Amino acid sequence: MKSELIFVPVPGPTHLVSTIEFAKLLLDRDDQICITILLMKVSLEDISTSLTDSNPRIQLVRLPQLEPPPADLLRKSFEAYFTTFVESHVELVRTIVSEIVSSRSESDSVRVVGLVVDFFCVSMIDVAKELDLPSYIFLTTNAGFLSLMLYLPTRHSENSSEFHDSDPELLISGFVNPVPPRVLLEAVHNKDGGYAAFVKLAQKFKEAKGIIVNTFTELEPTMLNSFSASGTGTPSVYPVGPIVQTKGIPNSDLDRVQCEKMMKWLDGQPDSSVVFLCFGSIGGFGAPQVKELALGLENSGLRFLWSLRLPRPLNEEPGSGPYTKPEEMLPDGFLDRIEGKGLILSGWVPQMAVLSHKAVGGFVSHCGWNSISESLWCGVPIATWPLYAEQKLNAFIMVKELGLAVELRGNRDLVMADEVERAVRCLMDGDNEVREKVRRMSEMAKNAVMEGGSSFNSLGLLIKDMTSCV
């Protein structure tokens, strides 16, 4: 008898890509598993279809578009807006999952065995309870983030106010170092709904049967061991990563001429000589920061490949400000001076293809967990430049907890050219201890997902747990 899992991801590209890649891992491992994915938005249809169209055992169910929350909530807190948006789908998801469960109960060949929800979708755990289904949380980020989420309800019971940078450093289980409040998500500092939204999410974590994390034992051993301590009440934790899209994220907006130019340029560079700078799908800087970054790169004398985007506020379109092209923000004469030494690209870049190229020796990154996972997989060390979401915490973990990244220091508003120069020089130093540690971690990452590896074995235990009732 086949085991069917129903996935409820969030409609964000990076979350959705990781979710579908995890779904493929399950299918590749057990041919008796089939998966239905409930999509909350049709705007990601191109991405979701391109990632699943070759696998008939993944069924996509596109949910009707619902009325969004009030726009003023978005201005106050993106996290509060988004969790409210997800919660508005609970009744709809309950109806659809009920129909799927009922139809399968009449079959002798398929049984629904669980609900797998993104951490932003933990409100759907109530649907699983009502239908007597096990629920599993799929965490697209690391074990350190999970430890923070498990800590929040305890802290909230003692102090129900949002965090402040001036608060004492936090002693969070699994962390070797005290955690400065300034590296936590901006949401938990937000008094206009962000803090309350994250506490509400965190309070649901222990109601799941299991928590699936995109990490691997060799990367975060202390953190993962802390979850199994007796008396914590933490559900079973399954590290199954690194989950990486080795072929890159499909993108219909890809400028193929630009991509071919980029790859040809990289082919002409010496091995491990190029610094790659990329700041995610919505990461962009204003002109003052772009100028400082450009001057720091120029002064370093290093080769570089820079994915430069216009800044994109949540409620505005790119190009709505004083600049219509990223190049307009660069210092006068910069492009002429760096000709042959650096390459500036605008728009989407095939990040995995760049990181896996032999010419690339360092990565200046916003520290999204997908980007960190890809850099570790490819053995490319990072200089950290966190911008939003949990990226400051990711950077703290990579630099302070694990010693796997170079810290790029600067104040909240502006990182100066001399700091950019220092960080990239340190990053590209062949004798830097970080470089060798990342190389070894890359080997461990690949071994973890191979047969007999730690993540391979953890995935096997998860599948056994999921399918034990069939």
Salt bridges, closest charged atoms under 4 A:
GLU4 OE1 - ARG104 NE 2.44
GLU21 OE2 - LYS24 NZ 3.57
GLU45 OE1 - ARG62 NE 4.00
GLU87 OE2 - LYS200 NZ 3.07
GLU91 OE2 - ARG94 NH1 2.47
ASP118 OD2 - HIS15 ND1 2.73
ASP126 OD1 - LYS204 NZ 2.69
GLU130 OE1 - ARG94 NE 2.62
GLU162 OE2 - HIS164 NE2 3.67
ASP165 OD1 - HIS189 NE2 3.18
ASP165 OD2 - ARG412 NH2 3.11
ASP167 OD2 - ARG155 NH2 3.90
GLU207 OE1 - LYS129 NZ 2.56
GLU207 OE1 - LYS204 NZ 2.98
ASP267 OD1 - HIS357 NE2 2.68
ASP271 OD1 - LYS358 NZ 3.36
GLU298 OE2 - ARG337 NE 2.57
GLU317 OE1 - ARG312 NH2 3.91
GLU407 OE1 - LYS400 NZ 3.91
GLU419 OE2 - ARG422 NH2 2.73
GLU421 OE2 - ARG425 NE 3.24
GLU436 OE2 - ARG439 NH2 2.54
GLU436 OE2 - ARG440 NH1 3.54
GLU443 OE2 - ARG439 NH1 2.69
ASP465 OD1 - LYS209 NZ 3.43
